């Protein structure tokens, strides 16, 4: 069944965009400094890069050949940084969910100090603006908050752009917005609000994928907003080297999902401009990797062991994709994981059932690519667990995995473009409420410990502004989303068919 398409859905577009921005803002403020994966070492990298120490110095220790294969050894660099901005006891309650964050101490010392970072060989391009803002801080904690603002603002902007291109243009597909909400998991927003390029990397990939998916609906679709498309591709590539692979994957999805032939599309000026930006960013990252990046420490000789590592903790990877916070030590209730994963699975199954042969190929390719990427990272980059003790985490492959609900939502929208409005509203509201629950669960852990007072009575740790302020911001975000869902009315479209 294919029905006429609705036009602009301004209330829903604004409500969804504001919701994402405010939730990211809540994560930015309510996550204690250094309380997301590897944030302390990303902090050192950012402050150093902003001060001009971009390359750093290798670890002076002597390592055995076996140790030099480990990622943490290959990627560690020492940097010269202001002691007043970096020295704090980050992670004092790491892996202790029942312990609140009141053990944190905003340290710092005068003068320049040498500090190591095991993300020292990561491309420095996005660390520089974050570090510049961090250097305005009066101490380590304020420096972290300032640096987070850069990544959080970029992520909120990229998500707003994704909302607009999927559901805000004439002949838009509101069901595609369900796919975006399913892709923007609590874990994705938590990481996007932290001083860690992984979150910004996955949000940029989603934004670029959304732009190409929307462009595939009509011939010449890449012309509209091509500068934003190029910008999201640039952030995807400059944040992590594997972004080059995700950009190419999104281009492949665009080719598979194109609805009408468009001969010579690749020769048009706006497409060449996007390609030029992608080529320049790829060149910059490639040069960095050749000169300073850490090379793979392992070969393909232990593929079977690496694959066993990945498949042996598949459930953990799925849970992390939805949300396991802190240092991957703060879990939600089991029903949240089952419900969110079930929704993505249902979207994929329905899309596969109603899609064309090319659309089905796109849906099949994404989980295969995500599994292949996870196995490849485990085998070649991290090394098999029995050699290194490390297991791949979901955030390394989430940019690829989260494209699945995005594509599935689009395929379903093409089958039923008007969208069952009330069902869409129920799903968006339920996912919005889950975001608030995730915020609450992690905030409770930080304030009073996972087993502490449910209402944060006598909170041991509080964010800037206090808990009531951010509770109001979260409530306002959810209320705005609910109002947008209830008042959503597509405007008349003179081009309806």
N, C-alpha and C positions, 0 to 999 in steps of 0.2 A: 504494500500500500504506500503510494507516494502522494502526499497532499501538498496543497499550496504553502508556500513559505511565508512566515511572518517577517515583518520588517524590523526596524530599530526597536530594541528592548532597553530603553534608556534606564529605567529604574533598576532593572536586574544588573545591567552592566555597571552602573555606579555602585549599587549595593555590594556586588561581588568584589569589585576593585577595592572599595573602602574596607570591606571585611578582611581581605588578605593583608592590606597595609596595616590595619590596626592589630591584627593577630601577630604579624611579624614584629610590630613595635612592642607588643606585650612580651614576646619571647626575648627581644633585645634587652628589655629592662629587668625582667624577672629571673633571668638565668644568671646566677652568681658568676663573677669574673673567673675565667679559667675552668668553668664547669660544663664545657662541651668538648667533644673529642679533639685532643691535640691543640686546644686553643692557646695554651701557654707558649708553645713553640711557634705557632703562627704569629703570636704577638711579637716575639723576638724578631722574627723574619720581617714583619711589617715595619717595626720601629727602625731596624737596621737599614732596610731598603730606602725608607724616607730620608735617612741621614746620609745616603750615598754609599753605604757599605752593602752593595748588591750581591757580590760574589761570595764574600766570606773566605774563610780559610779552612782547609781540611783538618780533620781531627788528628792531633799530633800523636795519638796512641799508636802502638804497633799492634796490628791485627794479624791473625793467621789467615791463610787463603780461604778457609771455610767461613771465618767471620766476615771477610770482605764481600761475601756473596749476600749477606743479610741486608735488607733494604735500609734499616735504621743506620747501619754503618756507612753504606754507600751514599746516603743522602744527607748525612750530618755535616754541618759547617759551623764554624765559630765566627761570631760577629762582634763588632765594637758598638756598644749601645749605651745610652745614659742609664745608669743604675737606678735613678729615681723613677724611671718609667716601667721597669721590667721585674724588679725583685719583689715577689710576694709568694706566700705559701699556697699557691694554687693546688687544687686537688687534695686538700687536707681531709676531705671526707669521701674521697674516691673509693668506689666499691663498698661503701657503707651507707646504703639507702636509708637506714634508720637514723643516721647522724645528720642534723641540719648543717647549714653552711656558716654557722657562727664562729667556727674555728678559723675562718679566713682572716688574714691580717694584711692590711695595706702597707707593705714594707717600702723598700726603696732606699737608695744610698747615693751620696754625692759622687760626682765624677763619672768617667767612662769605665765600663766593665766589659769583660769578654764573657759572652754567654753562647751556649751551643743550641742549635735547632736542628732537629732531624727532618725538617722540611726545607733545609737550606738550599737544596738544589732545585726546588720548584721554581717555575718561571716567575719573575718578580713583578710583572707588569701591573697587576691589580693590588699588590701589596703596597706599592708606593703611595697611591692616594689614601689608603686606609692608614698607613703609617704617618703621613703628614698630619692627618687629623688627630691621630693618637699622640703626637708630640705636643699638642695643645693641653694635654692632661697635666694635672698637678701631681699625680702619682700613678702607680700601676693600674688601679681599678678604674679611675677615670679615663686613662689611656685606652683600656680595653673597651669601655663603653663608647668612646668617641670613634674608635676604629670600627666597631660593629655597625655604627650608623652608616658608614659608607656602603658596606655590603648589604645591609638591610634596605637602604634607600634604593639601591640598584635592583635588588630582588623584587621589592614592591612595585617598582616601575615596570619591570619586565613582566610580572604577573598581570598588572593592569593592562598592558599591551596585549597579552594573550587573551584576556577576557574580551577585550574590544574586538579583536580580529575574528574571534570565534562566534561571538553572539551580538556584536554591536553594529554590524553593517546591514544595509538593505539585503533582503533575502538571507538573513542570518539563520543559523540552526541552533535553537536553544538547547537541544539535547547534547550538542557538542560541549556545552558548558558543564554538563554532568561529568563528562570525561575529564575535563580540566580539573574539576573539584576532586575527582577520584585520584587524579595524578598528584595534586598538591597535598600530599599527606602531611600529618602533623610533624613527622620526622623531617620532611623537606623544608617546612617553614622554620622549624627549630634550628636546623643547620644554616638556613639562609640568614637567620638573625644572629648567628655567632661569628666570631672572627676565625673563619675557616672557609677556604675557597670551595670546598665541596658543595655547600648549600647553594652558593651563587652559581656554581657550575651547573647544577641540575636544573635550577630555575631558568637559567639562560637557555639551556637545551630545550626545555619545555616551551619557552617563548618562541624560539626559532622554529621548533616543530609546529607550533600552533600557527605561526605566520605562513609556513609552507603548506600546511593542511588547508588553511583558508584560501590560499592562492590557487590551490588545485581545483577549486570549485568552478572557476570560470577562465576562459582564455585570457591571457594578459593579466592574471590575478596578481602576479609578482610586482606589478607597477605600483599598486596602492601601498603606501607606507614602506617603500623599499629601504629607506634609510634606517627605520627601526629594525627591519629584518636583518640588514647588514650589521647593525649594532649588536643585536642578540647573538648573531653568529660570531662576532668578534669577541664578546665576553665569554662565550662557550669555549673558544679556542685558547684565549689568553689566560684563562683560569687554570686549565690543566691540559697537558699535551694530548690526552686521549679525546679531548674535545674535537680534534680533527676528525676522528672516527665517527663521533656522534653527528657532526655536521654532514658528513657524507651519507650517513644512515638516513638523516632527515631528507636529504635530497633524493635518495632512493624512494622514500615514502611518497614524496611529492610526485615522482614519476609514476608510481603505482596507482596513486589516488586521482590523477588527472582525469577529469570527466569528459573533456572534449579535446580533440587534436588541436595543437597549436604549433604548426610548423615554423621552425626557425625561432622558437621562443628564446633559445639560448644565445641568440645574436642581438637581442634588444639591449638598448643602452642601460636600462635599470638592472637587468640581469648581469650584464658585464660589470656594472659597478659593484653589485653584491659579490660577484666572483673575485673582483680585484681586492676587496676588503678581506675576503676569506684567504686569498693567496698571500697577501701581505702579512696577515696575522700568522698564517701557517709558516711563512718564511721566518718571522721573528722568533716563534717558538722553536722552530727547527734549528736555527742558529744557536739559540740558548742551549738546547739539548745537546748539540754536538760539542759546544765549548765547555759547558758547565754541568749539564744534566747528568744524573746518575743512570748508568746503563743497567740492563737486565742482569741479575745475578745468577740466574739459573736458565738452563736450556729446557728442551721439550722431552728430556729423557724420562721424566717421571709424570707423564700425563695421567696415567692411571691412578697414581697416588693423589695427585692434585684434584682429579675429578672426584675421587672418593671423599676427599676433604670437603669439597663443595656440596656434594649430594648428601653427605652425612650430617650437614647442619642446615639443610634447606629451610626447615621450619624457623630457625633462628634468623636466616636472611629475610624471610617473609615478614617476620615480626619487626625486624629492624627497619624495613621499608616503610611500615606503618608508623612505628615510633617506639624506640627504646632509647631513653634520653640519658642526660648526664654523660658519663663515660661508658655508654652502652650498659648501664647498670640499673636503670629505673624503668620498670615495665608498667604497662597498663593492664587492665583486666583482659582475660582471655577472649571474652566476647567481642572486644574492640578489634582484635586482630582477625578473628574469624569473620566478623561482619564486613570489615573493610576489604579484606582479601576476597571474600565471597562476592562483594559488589563488583570488583574488578573482573573476577572470573565470569560473573553473569554478563557483564557488558561484553566481554570478549566472545562468549558463546553466542549471544544474540547477534552480535555483529557478524560473526562467522556464518551464522545461519542465513542472514538476510543479505550479505554482501555479495558483490560480484567476484569473479575469479581473481581479479587483480587485488581487490580489497582483502579477500581471504588470504592471499599470499602475503600481504603486508602484515596482517594479524598474526600469521604463523611465524613470520621472520623475526618479530620482536622478541618473544620469549627465547627463541633459539639463540639470537644474538646476545641476549642478557646472560644466558647460561654459558655460552662460549666465552664471553668476556670474563665472567667470574672464574671459570676454569683457567683461562689464560693468565689472569692476574695471579691466581693462586700458584700456578706452576712456574711461571717465568719471572714474575716480579717479587712476590713474597717468598716463594719456595714452598714445597710440601711441608705440612705441619710437623711431620716426624723429624724434619731437619731443622726447622726454625722456630717451631712452637707458635706460629702465626696462622690465623685464619682470615680469609678475605671477609670484609665487612660490606654490608649492603650498599653503603654510600658510594662505593667505588663503581657500582653498576646501576645505581638508581636512575641516572640520566637516560639510560637505555630502557630499563624496565618500565619506567613511568610513562614512556611514550605509548605503551600498550593501551591503557585506558583512554588516552587522548585520541588515538586512532579509532578505537572501538566506539567512543562517543560520536565521532564524526560519521562513521559508517552507519550507525543507527539513525543519526539525524538525517542522513540522506534518504533513508528508507521511509522515515516518518518525520518530515521536516517541521510540521507545525508543533509537534511534541505534545505528549499528554501533560498539560500544564500542571495539574494537581500532583501527579506522580513526580514530576521534576521538582516541584516545590518541596515535597516531602523528603526527597533524597537530599537536596541541597541543605535543607534545614537540619536533617539528621547528621550530615557530614559537618556542618557548622557547629552543632552541639558537641560532636566528638572532638573537634579542635579545642573547644572550651574545656572539655573534660581533661584532655591531655595537658593543657596549660595548668589546670588545677592540680593534677597529680604531681607534675614536676615542681610546681610552686610549693605544694605541701611538703614535699621532700626537702626542699631548700629551707623552708621556714621553720618547720618543727620536726622534720624527719618523716619517713613514709608511714610510720605507725603513730604519729603524733595527733594533736587535736585537728579535727576535720575543719574547724573554723579558724585555724591558725591562732588560737588563743595563746597569748604570751609568746608570740613568734620570736624565735631566737635570732633569726636573720630577716631583714626586710630590704627590698629593692629601693632605689632612689625614688622618693615621692611616697613610699609606703604602700602596703598591700591594698588599702581601700581604693586608692587612685587607679591602680591597674585592674582591679576587679571591676570598677566602673567602666574603664576603657573596653575591657573584654565584653561586658554586658552590652555596652553601646554598639560594639561591632556586631554581635549576634542579633540584637534588636533591629539594627539597620538591615541586616540580611533578611530577617523575617518580614519586615515591612516591604522590602524590595520584591520578595517572592509573592506576597499577598497583593501588591499593587501592580505587578507586572502585566502590562497589556501591550502587545505588539501594535505599532502604529499601522495605519493603512498603507499598503504598498501598491502604487499604481502599476507595478511591473509583475504583480502576482500572476502565476500561470497555473 
